[in-house]
Amino acid sequence: MDRRSMMKKAGLAGILAAAAAPAVHAQQAVRWRLAASFPKSLDTIFGSGEKFAATLKAISGGKFEVSVHAAGELMPAFGVVDGIENGTVEMALTAPYYFTGKDHCFAFGCAVPFGLTAGQMDAWMEHGGGRPLMDDFYAQYNIRSQSAGNTGTQMGGWYRKEIKSIDDLKGLKMRLGGGLFGDAMAKLGVVSQNMPVGEVYQALEKGTLDAVEFVGPYDDLKLGFNKVAPYYYYPGWWEGGAELEFFINTKAYAALPKEYQAMVDVACQVAARDMTAKYNANNPIALKKLVAEGTKLRAFPKDFMDAGYKASMEAFAEQEAKNPTFKKIHQHMRSFQRDQLLWDRHSEFRYNSYMHSIKI
C-alpha cells in the first residue's frame, strides 16, 4: 500500500499510532501501584488517579498499567510520601500540604494562604519556574512531581455555629488541610485538627469538631457536611487554587524507557485537565442544591480577611527566618504573583467584574 492510500484509509492519527506501535509493543509490560490520600467516593480528586491510569493503559496499548488504591488500602492517607520515599509504591496522588509536618515547603506544591489561583498556579509551575523549584525540594524524598489537577478557589468551610466576629474563632476546633493555614488560624485562636477527610463527618456530628474546610460544593455535598454544620462560608483565602499532585518515585521513573516516561507525562496532563474541568462544571450545580436544602451561605467580612492576611504574613515570616529553602520558594512565588495580579487587573478581573454586574 502506498503512502497516499494509507493516508486515505487510516488518516494521520492512524499513521502516527502505527509508527509508534513497534516501539510500544517491543517494551515489556510494566505494572505500577498508585496510593491516594483520598477515598474512592470523591470522583473528582480520586478520579484523577483513575483517569491517569486509564489514559496510560490506552496509549501504551495495555502494556503499562497502574492500579489505583484509595486511602487506607495500601497505606494511610498521610503515609504516601513515606511510601514513595522508600519505594513501597511508584506513585501517589495527594495534597502536598498534608506533609508540612516534615517541612513547610511542601505547602507550595498545593496552596498557601493568599496564594495563587488555579490558572496562576499552573502558569507558575509549568512556565514560571515553580516546578523545578519544587522538584529540587522533593528530590530529598525521591519524588518528582506532576499536576493532578486543581480545585480552583475553595470555600471557607462548614461551621456548626455562625461566625460573627474574629473572637468567635477562639477555641474553635477545626479540621484544616494542613500547612501554613493551620499556623495562621492558630494565631487567630483556632485549634487545628489535621485528619483524613473520611473521618470528618462523624467528628462534626459528635461535636469533636466545630468546623471543617475541605474543597467546595461538589465534594462537600457528597461528604454530607451540610447535614451537621449549616453555615457555609466563602472564600477559602487559604486556598486560592489548590493543586493536587502526582508524586512519582524518581528511581522508578528513571528506569522507564523514554517512550514510557513520555506516556506517564501525557497521562498526568490529561488527568489534571480533567479534574479541574470537572470541578468547574459541577461546583455551581452542587452549590445551588446545597442552598435549596437549607445551607446558610455566608461571606467572610473584610475585617476577617484582613486579620487572616496579617496572621498569614506573620506565619510566612517565621518560616522564612528559619528555613532558607522556604524563603527562596516563597519569594519566588510572590514575585510571580505580583506580575500575575498586574495582568489579571487588566484582563479577567475587569471582565468578570463586568459580567457579574449584568444579567445574562
Secondary structure, 3 states (H helix, E strand, C coil): CCHHHHHHHHHHHHHHHHHHHHHHHHCCCEEEEEEECCCCCCCCHHHHHHHHHHHHHHHCCCCEEEEEECCCCCCCHHHHHHHHHCCCCCEEEECHHHHCCCCHHHHHHCCCCCCCCHHHHHHHHHHCCHHHHHHHHHHHHCEEEEEEEECCCCCCEEECCCCCCHHHHCCCEEECCCCHHHHHHHHCCCEEECCCHHHHHHHHHHCCCCEECCCCHHHHHHHCHHHCCCEEEECCCCCCCCEEEEEEEHHHHHCCCHHHHHHHHHHHHHHHHHHHHHHHHHHHHHHHHHHHCCCEEEECCHHHHHHHHHHHHHHHHHHHHHCHHHHHHHHHHHHHHHHHHHHHHCCHHHHHHHHHHCCC
